[in-house]
Amino acid sequence: MLDSLLLLAVCVLALLGIIHLFWAFGGTWGGHVAVPSSAAGSPAFRPSRLATVAVAVALFVATSLLATQANLLPQRFDETWTLWGCRLCAAVFGLRTIGDFRYVGLFRSVRGTAFAAYDSRLFTPLCFLLCLAYTTVLIAY
């Protein structure tokens, strides 16, 4: 059962990486709710193509780390790198869950935007579950 849940988390991370590549190369599906916006409705920032590709690469690395630690992929590096990488991913997704106290996360102050609605229902809970996946794989494997 645990292996199936971790495989699902790996698939979700890979899909997120693919979506970011889609956006980096001109795709627009879902893009209107992917970037935080101010209460006035203007985007808080405009991610560049390079930044979007960098996020995609980071998601693919995170995917590889989780899959390796869960023994879904063979260990290619020293196990210490995988452990610390998974710890870093757990921390990043945990911090994303908490948020920046303005636009994202549990304690955001800007509400009432399309992004805020998706952040409440999808993005923040997903980050919490991914944090749990990394924490679980670090404890169980």
C-alpha positions, -999 to 999 in steps of 0.1 A, spaced: 0 0 0 28 24 9 46 17 -23 15 25 -43 10 58 -25 47 67 -31 44 57 -67 14 81 -70 34 109 -54 62 102 -79 37 104 -108 22 136 -95 57 152 -93 66 141 -128 33 155 -141 39 188 -124 73 189 -141 57 182 -175 31 209 -169 59 234 -162 77 225 -194 44 229 -212 41 265 -198 78 272 -205 73 265 -242 41 285 -247 13 264 -233 -15 284 -216 -38 257 -200 -41 264 -163 -17 293 -165 -42 319 -154 -44 304 -119 -7 292 -116 7 326 -105 -4 345 -74 -21 378 -80 -27 408 -59 -61 417 -46 -64 441 -76 -59 411 -99 -25 419 -113 1 390 -112 25 392 -83 53 383 -107 58 371 -143 79 340 -144 104 339 -173 108 309 -195 142 301 -179 126 302 -144 98 280 -155 122 255 -170 143 256 -137 112 248 -117 105 219 -141 140 206 -137 138 209 -99 105 189 -100 121 162 -120 151 160 -96 126 158 -67 108 130 -86 140 111 -90 149 116 -53 116 103 -41 116 74 -65 151 64 -55 145 66 -18 114 45 -22 134 19 -41 113 25 -73 146 35 -91 181 21 -85 204 41 -63 228 60 -87 246 82 -62 258 79 -27 228 73 -4 238 104 16 229 126 -14 195 110 -17 187 113 20 197 150 21 179 157 -11 147 141 3 151 161 35 154 193 15 123 184 -6 103 177 26 114 211 40 106 229 7 72 214 4 66 220 42 75 256 39 54 260 8 25 246 28 30 272 55 34 299 28 49 334 26 21 350 47 11 371 17 2 352 -15 6 315 -9 1 288 17 -20 283 48 -14 318 62 -17 339 31 -33 373 35 -44 379 -1 -77 361 -6 -105 363 -31 -84 358 -62 -86 328 -86 -51 317 -75 -61 319 -38 -91 296 -45 -69 271 -62 -42 275 -36 -67 267 -8 -83 237 -26 -54 222 -45 -19 237 -43 -14 239 -6 -30 205 2 -9 189 -25 23 205 -11 14 192 24 8 157 10 41 158 -9 59 169 23 43 139 40 54 116 12 91 127 16 88 124 54 73 90 51 99 77 27 127 90 50 112 71 80 101 39 63 131 32 39 
